[in-house]
Amino acid sequence: MLETDVLIIGGGVVGLSILEQVPSKWSALLLERHPSFGRETSSRNSEVIHSGIYYAHGSKKTEHCKVGRNELYRFCQERSVPFKRCGKYVVATHPDEEQSLEELAAHCEYEVVPFQIIGKTWLESKAPLLKVSQALFFPLSGILDSHQFMSALERSAKEQGKLIAYNTEFVRLLEKDPWVVEVCENGKTFKIQSKVLINSAGLSAASISNSILNTDRYIHRFCRGRYFQLDSSFRGKFESLIYPLPQKDGLGIHVTKDLSGSVRLGPDTDWCKGANLENLDSFYECNWDELKGEFTSFVRRFMPSLEPEHLNPGFTGIRPKLFIEGKLYSDFLVEHQGHFIHLLGIESPGLTASLSLGKEVAHLIESILQ
């Protein structure tokens, strides 16, 4: 039986961040069921570094986003991870939306997130494809290469002597205090004993926590977001990211770009009715031709020249929306019960918040083991 001080389930960006920040005096092992890191939510998103403007005051999302944003820029600078602090516009598409924009500005003043109020004429001179009423500009937003970021976390963890087991899946809990779990690697099962057990399994995390804690109070309901790539005529047309005002269940279809200058639209918000962990892979597929009309209609509110033929199929990401005892829990959940720590509902802004979340868990590990 293998033994370790800290066992982490899940090799997404948050699991890697936790592994990299486990105090060096403790041994640590990360399990990931896929052949490499970040195969699910961590690699299927906008790759945006968020400012921390949307979330409730005092929430973990707000605090981890603001702290994590600064730590992420510093990490990328120090480790030569490609990034760009390009800023983001949140736009009112019609005078009727300006009151909502003012409310967002007041929230950002309270949270001490810097912004500028931008008029219609100035913004349309900077981005001629846009037709808007007013906007807020957030200079701390940016983009990064999420794959290289996760690769840097993996490399740093391995250089510290920490271990990662890919193609290895948590099966079940066998014993508590110390923890003994059964795992499966390439069809073969074996046991691992650990002093601290951490569940950072992303889409599977609620199910795993229920099995470990012998409860049914946690549920992840799945919500997918689809992305289209715009054709090459849009390359280089946007210096910054363009967001509408937040929509129900999400931030609304927005205009983002990658570090090469390619432009994409997304994500939308589509609850995966009937989805569970067994059939979830089927929800990565969709009828892209039918979806073009919906995307085009929404984005034309602030980019009226967009045509369906400009859109090419991109990719789909799935977000784990957390419900506790049947009620939506809209924040990150980081809990520890004895020597068990779990992280549930880690969706946007999870990438931005990943280093800060990892630091919180590292402090919990220290307090448990010291």
C-alpha positions in Angstrom: 0.0 0.0 0.0 1.3 3.4 -1.0 1.5 6.1 1.8 1.6 9.9 1.6 0.9 12.8 3.8 -1.4 14.6 1.4 -3.6 13.0 -1.3 -5.3 15.2 -3.8 -8.1 14.0 -6.1 -8.3 16.0 -9.4 -5.7 17.4 -11.7 -7.4 20.5 -12.9 -5.9 24.0 -12.4 -7.0 24.1 -8.7 -5.7 20.6 -7.9 -2.4 21.5 -9.5 -2.2 24.8 -7.6 -2.9 22.9 -4.3 -0.2 20.3 -5.1 2.4 23.0 -6.0 1.7 24.9 -2.7 1.6 22.0 -0.2 4.4 22.8 2.3 7.5 21.1 1.2 8.0 19.2 4.5 4.9 17.1 3.7 4.8 14.4 0.9 2.0 14.9 -1.6 0.4 12.8 -4.4 -2.2 14.0 -6.9 -4.6 11.6 -8.7 -6.0 12.5 -12.1 -8.2 10.1 -14.1 -7.3 11.5 -17.5 -4.0 11.0 -19.3 -2.9 14.6 -18.5 -3.9 17.7 -16.5 -6.8 20.1 -17.1 -8.8 17.9 -19.5 -12.2 19.2 -18.3 -13.3 22.7 -17.1 -9.8 24.0 -16.7 -9.1 23.8 -20.5 -12.5 24.6 -21.8 -13.0 28.3 -20.9 -12.3 31.8 -22.1 -8.8 31.9 -20.6 -9.7 35.3 -19.1 -8.0 36.8 -16.0 -11.0 38.4 -14.2 -10.9 41.6 -12.2 -13.4 40.5 -9.6 -16.3 42.7 -10.5 -19.4 40.5 -10.5 -19.5 38.6 -7.3 -21.1 39.3 -3.9 -19.2 41.3 -1.3 -17.5 39.1 1.2 -17.8 36.0 -1.0 -15.0 33.6 -1.6 -15.4 34.3 -5.4 -14.8 38.0 -4.8 -11.8 37.6 -2.4 -10.1 34.7 -4.2 -10.6 36.4 -7.6 -9.1 39.7 -6.5 -6.1 38.1 -4.7 -5.7 35.4 -7.3 -5.7 37.9 -10.1 -2.6 39.6 -8.7 -0.9 36.4 -7.9 -1.6 35.0 -11.3 0.0 38.0 -13.1 3.0 37.7 -10.8 3.3 33.9 -11.4 3.0 34.4 -15.2 5.7 37.1 -15.2 8.1 35.1 -13.0 7.6 31.7 -14.8 7.4 33.1 -18.4 3.8 32.0 -18.9 2.4 34.0 -21.9 -0.3 36.5 -20.8 -1.6 40.0 -21.8 -3.2 42.6 -19.6 -5.6 43.8 -22.3 -8.4 45.1 -20.2 -12.2 44.5 -20.6 -15.2 46.6 -21.5 -18.6 45.9 -20.0 -21.1 47.6 -22.4 -24.6 49.0 -22.2 -26.2 48.3 -25.5 -29.1 50.7 -25.0 -29.8 53.7 -22.7 -32.2 51.5 -20.7 -29.1 49.4 -19.5 -27.1 52.4 -18.3 -28.7 52.2 -14.8 -27.4 48.6 -14.5 -24.0 49.8 -15.6 -24.1 52.5 -12.9 -24.9 49.8 -10.3 -22.0 47.7 -11.4 -19.7 50.8 -11.1 -20.9 51.4 -7.6 -20.2 47.8 -6.7 -16.7 48.1 -8.1 -16.1 51.2 -6.1 -17.1 49.4 -3.0 -14.8 46.5 -3.9 -11.9 48.8 -4.8 -11.7 47.4 -8.3 -10.4 50.1 -10.7 -12.5 51.1 -13.7 -13.1 54.0 -16.1 -16.5 55.2 -17.4 -16.2 55.3 -21.2 -18.5 57.2 -23.6 -20.1 55.9 -26.7 -18.1 58.0 -29.1 -14.7 57.2 -27.7 -15.3 53.4 -27.5 -16.7 53.2 -31.0 -13.6 55.1 -32.3 -11.4 52.4 -30.6 -13.6 49.5 -31.8 -15.5 50.6 -34.9 -17.4 47.3 -35.1 -19.2 48.2 -31.8 -22.5 50.1 -31.4 -23.1 50.8 -27.7 -24.6 53.4 -25.4 -21.9 53.5 -22.6 -19.3 51.2 -21.1 -17.0 50.6 -18.2 -13.4 49.7 -18.8 -11.6 47.4 -16.4 -7.8 47.7 -16.9 -6.9 44.7 -14.7 -8.6 42.1 -16.9 -6.5 40.0 -19.2 -5.9 36.7 -20.9 -3.3 34.0 -20.5 -2.2 30.6 -22.0 -4.0 28.3 -19.5 -2.2 25.2 -20.8 1.2 26.7 -20.2 0.1 28.0 -16.8 -1.0 24.5 -15.8 2.2 23.0 -17.3 4.3 25.5 -15.1 2.4 24.4 -12.0 3.0 20.7 -12.8 6.7 21.3 -13.5 7.1 23.3 -10.2 5.4 20.6 -8.2 7.5 17.8 -9.7 10.7 19.8 -9.1 9.7 19.8 -5.4 9.4 16.1 -5.4 5.7 15.9 -5.4 4.0 13.1 -7.4 1.3 13.0 -10.0 -0.5 9.8 -11.1 -2.3 10.2 -14.4 -4.8 7.6 -15.7 -5.6 7.0 -12.0 -9.1 7.3 -10.7 -10.5 7.4 -7.2 -12.8 4.4 -6.7 -14.0 4.5 -3.0 -13.1 5.2 0.6 -12.0 2.2 2.6 -11.0 3.6 6.0 -10.8 6.9 7.9 -8.2 8.4 10.1 -5.8 7.8 8.5 -7.6 7.8 5.1 -7.3 4.6 3.0 -8.7 4.9 -0.5 -9.0 2.4 -3.4 -7.9 3.7 -6.8 -7.8 2.3 -10.3 -4.9 2.7 -12.6 -5.2 1.3 -16.1 -7.7 -1.4 -14.9 -5.7 -2.4 -11.8 -6.8 -1.4 -8.3 -4.6 -0.7 -5.3 -4.7 1.2 -2.0 -3.3 4.5 -0.9 -3.1 5.7 2.7 -3.0 9.4 3.5 -3.1 11.7 6.5 -5.0 14.4 4.6 -7.5 13.8 1.8 -8.4 16.6 -0.6 -11.2 16.5 -3.1 -10.7 18.9 -6.0 -12.2 16.7 -8.6 -14.1 19.4 -10.5 -17.2 18.0 -12.3 -17.0 14.8 -10.1 -16.3 16.5 -6.8 -19.8 16.6 -5.4 -20.4 12.9 -6.1 -17.0 12.0 -4.5 -17.7 14.1 -1.4 -21.1 12.5 -1.0 -19.5 9.0 -1.1 -16.7 10.0 1.4 -19.0 11.8 3.8 -21.9 9.3 3.4 -24.4 12.0 2.5 -26.5 13.2 -0.4 -26.5 17.0 0.4 -24.1 18.1 -2.4 -25.2 18.1 -6.0 -23.4 19.5 -9.1 -25.9 20.3 -11.8 -24.2 20.8 -15.1 -24.4 23.9 -17.3 -22.6 24.0 -20.6 -21.3 27.0 -22.5 -20.5 26.8 -26.2 -17.9 28.9 -28.0 -17.7 30.0 -31.7 -14.5 31.1 -33.4 -14.9 34.1 -35.6 -13.3 34.0 -39.0 -9.9 35.5 -39.8 -11.4 38.9 -40.9 -11.9 39.7 -37.2 -8.3 38.9 -36.2 -6.7 42.0 -34.6 -10.0 44.0 -34.6 -10.3 44.1 -30.8 -7.6 45.4 -28.4 -9.7 44.5 -25.3 -12.4 42.0 -24.3 -16.0 43.0 -24.8 -18.7 41.9 -22.3 -22.4 42.7 -22.2 -24.0 43.3 -18.8 -24.4 40.0 -16.8 -27.3 37.8 -17.9 -29.3 35.2 -16.0 -27.1 32.3 -14.9 -24.0 33.8 -16.6 -22.0 36.7 -17.9 -23.7 36.7 -21.4 -22.1 35.8 -24.7 -18.9 38.0 -24.9 -16.1 38.7 -27.3 -12.7 37.4 -26.2 -9.5 36.8 -28.0 -6.5 34.5 -27.5 -2.9 35.5 -27.4 -2.5 35.0 -31.2 -5.3 37.6 -31.9 -8.0 35.1 -32.9 -11.4 36.2 -31.7 -14.2 34.0 -30.3 -17.7 34.4 -29.0 -19.1 32.6 -25.9 -20.1 31.1 -23.7 -23.8 30.8 -23.8 -25.7 29.3 -20.9 -27.4 25.9 -21.5 -28.4 23.8 -18.5 -27.7 20.1 -19.4 -31.1 18.6 -18.7 -30.8 14.9 -17.8 -27.0 15.1 -17.6 -25.1 13.0 -15.1 -21.5 11.8 -14.7 -22.2 8.7 -16.8 -23.6 10.6 -19.9 -21.9 13.9 -19.5 -19.5 13.4 -22.5 -22.4 13.5 -24.9 -23.1 17.1 -23.9 -19.9 18.3 -25.4 -21.5 17.9 -28.8 -24.2 20.2 -30.2 -25.9 21.3 -33.5 -23.5 24.2 -34.3 -25.6 25.3 -37.3 -28.7 25.8 -35.2 -26.8 27.6 -32.6 -25.4 30.2 -35.0 -28.6 32.1 -35.1 -28.9 32.4 -31.3 -25.3 33.7 -31.0 -25.6 36.1 -33.9 -28.9 37.6 -32.6 -27.4 38.2 -29.1 -24.1 39.7 -30.2 -25.7 42.0 -32.9 -27.0 44.0 -30.0 -23.5 45.5 -29.7 -21.9 44.4 -32.9 -24.6 44.8 -35.6 -22.4 43.8 -38.6 -22.0 40.2 -37.4 -23.4 37.6 -39.8 -23.9 33.8 -39.1 -21.3 33.0 -41.8 -18.6 34.7 -39.7 -19.0 31.9 -37.0 -17.1 28.7 -37.0 -17.6 25.9 -34.5 -15.3 26.2 -31.5 -15.6 24.1 -28.3 -17.9 23.4 -25.3 -17.1 23.7 -21.6 -19.3 22.4 -18.8 -19.6 24.3 -15.5 -20.4 22.5 -12.2 -23.2 24.5 -10.5 -23.4 23.6 -6.8 -26.6 22.9 -5.0 -26.6 22.1 -1.3 -29.7 20.3 0.0 -31.5 21.3 -3.2 -30.7 25.0 -3.1 -28.3 26.8 -5.4 -25.1 27.8 -3.7 -23.6 30.5 -5.9 -20.2 30.8 -4.2 -17.1 28.6 -4.1 -17.3 26.1 -1.3 -14.1 25.2 0.6 -14.8 23.1 3.6 -12.8 20.8 5.9 -14.2 18.2 8.1 -11.4 16.7 10.2 -8.6 15.7 7.8 -10.9 15.9 4.8 -11.0 19.0 2.6 -13.2 19.5 -0.4 -13.7 22.2 -3.0 -17.1 22.3 -4.7 -18.8 24.6 -7.2 -15.4 25.6 -8.7 -16.5 27.3 -11.9 -15.7 30.9 -13.1 -13.6 32.6 -11.9 -11.8 29.4 -10.9 -8.9 29.8 -13.3 -8.2 33.4 -12.0 -8.7 32.3 -8.4 -6.7 29.1 -8.6 -3.5 30.3 -6.9 -5.4 31.9 -4.1 -7.6 28.8 -3.6 -4.4 26.7 -3.5 -2.9 28.9 -0.8 -6.0 28.6 1.4 -5.9 24.8 1.2 -2.2 24.8 1.8 -2.8 26.8 5.0 -5.5 24.3 6.0 -3.1 21.4 5.4 -0.5 23.2 7.6 -3.0 23.7 10.4 -4.1 20.0 10.3 -0.6 18.4 10.2 1.5 20.7 12.3 
